[in-house]
Amino acid sequence: MFRRREVRDPVNALFKGLTIIAVILLVYVFGFSLAWSLTAMSSGEVNVSELLYALSLSIGTAGASSSLALITSIPISYYLARSEFRGKKLVQTLLLLPLALPPVALGILLFIFFTKSPLGTFINNYLNVVFDVKGLIVAQFAVILPISIRILTSVFSSLNPNYENLALVLGFNRLRALLKVILPMIKNPLMSTYALLFSRALGEFGASVMLAGAIRFRTETIPIALYLAFNSGDLWLTSSIILASMLASATLLLVIQAWEGEGVVA
């Protein structure tokens, strides 16, 4: 029998070495920061109440904005994936335009809308969007909605239309076919999309600070708390907030990876 000869690929060895170096650097940076933050928390130097407020507000607003974005994007994405009409490219470009804008610019546009336009002023007078918690949800929603539309449009496009056509033949209307047949088939992509939206909303800063402001114990999410703590020179609180953010982000990444690879029925 012939013995298989192992061929060494220098390029693969180089990539492996770079990967190992990157992992070592990340472990060192995160590990040192983690140990330093734990020391700060145990020494009582950290304002725990501010940390808990920022964490709870971030989770609450991210959960609300992600839910709204997912619910809103499902019918829009389904329509874009299943319909052909004049001006479709223009409609898609407008819906995805916030992805190409800096979040700060998007936040300023929202601020102008809610403070200068008649419709926006009317909404703000009754809902108090500007410089309020609701402004955080609106800003996060505006940032993550295009992401959800982009992902779900691809998911719906990859789904075999014969399943819904069969449901229509059996007497289902389009809405019932979507709710009873299509959405259960893409349950795993929906869950991973929601986790991705949640993680993005959790870290949203630019649009949020422009629309809702940076007010302690009011609109203070994790990113805004980081901004305030670092600008005030409170490195203990800054590191502790980063630690909480790292733990939350790591949990979300594990959730996303747990749902990845669960394919859509074709």
Secondary structure, DSSP 8 states (H G I E B T S, - for coil): ---------HHHHHHHHHHHHHHHHHHHHHHHHHHHHHHHHHTT-S-HHHHHHHHHHHHHHHHHHHHHHHHHHHHHHHHHHH---TTHHHHHHHHHHHHHS-HHHHHHHHHHHHHHSHHHHHHHHHH--TTSHHHHHHHHHHHHHHHHHHHHHHHHHHS-THHHHHHHHTT--HHHHIIIIIHHHTHHHHHHHHHHHHHHHHT--HHHHHHT---TTTS--HHHHHHHHHHTT-HHHHHHHHHHHHHHHHHHHHHHHHHTT-----
